[in-house]
Amino acid sequence: LQDIIPQPLLAEYLSMTDPARAQTVDTEIAKHCAYSLPGVALTLGRQNWHCLKDTYETLASDVQWKVRRTLAFSIHELAVILGDQLTAADLVPIFNGFLKDLDEVRIGVLKHLYDFLKLLHADKRREYLYQLQEFVVTDNSRNWRFRYELAEQLILILELYNPNDVYDYLRHIALTLCSDKVSEVRWISFKLVVAILQKFYANSASALGLNFINELVVRFRHCSKWVGRQAFAFICQVG
């Protein structure tokens, strides 16, 4: 029970996840419920999250991908409302499920990946280093905007990790994206490469920076294909 909003009104809202209502009242009712959930959570406050937790978990496992997609696009906002402890306990497992979902759902968490990761404790955040490379693979390889979004997010995410983690995990993703078949993805990836180099030298990790530069020279400057050598020129231009 809570005393923020009338209990019958809250009960009516929570009943929207009932499958029978979706069949007899409105097939889109669960999606509307998912869309408004962050607003309801904000109104109730984190102290009353227990009123919504079961409903949120039910929506997060809804058979309709549009419902899960709606939640994926707003999970970072809900994390701000709930705070780090409730986020770690109740949202991280759902976030992890969205990461393995359809591309239509994954794009929701990808677009706000930085906003969500920055709210986690450093040790929990570090666990996602292993999973970031999974975003390179999509259900449809022609979905290049997915990879473009990944490169954009990685530029922001660099600040959340130390130079060694960037070198060991994010560098490989950047190099893969620099060789993408779509020029728009390559262009944003050149900016990512330069941002990584800036990260190394700004944090006195010049040895890592030099190793990365040598790798870029071997991979692109001495590439047998002209597109690789052109990539090296563009990286120098962006830098």
Order of alpha helices (4+ residues) and beta strands (2+ residues): alpha-alpha-alpha-alpha-alpha-alpha-alpha-alpha-alpha-alpha-alpha-alpha-alpha-alpha
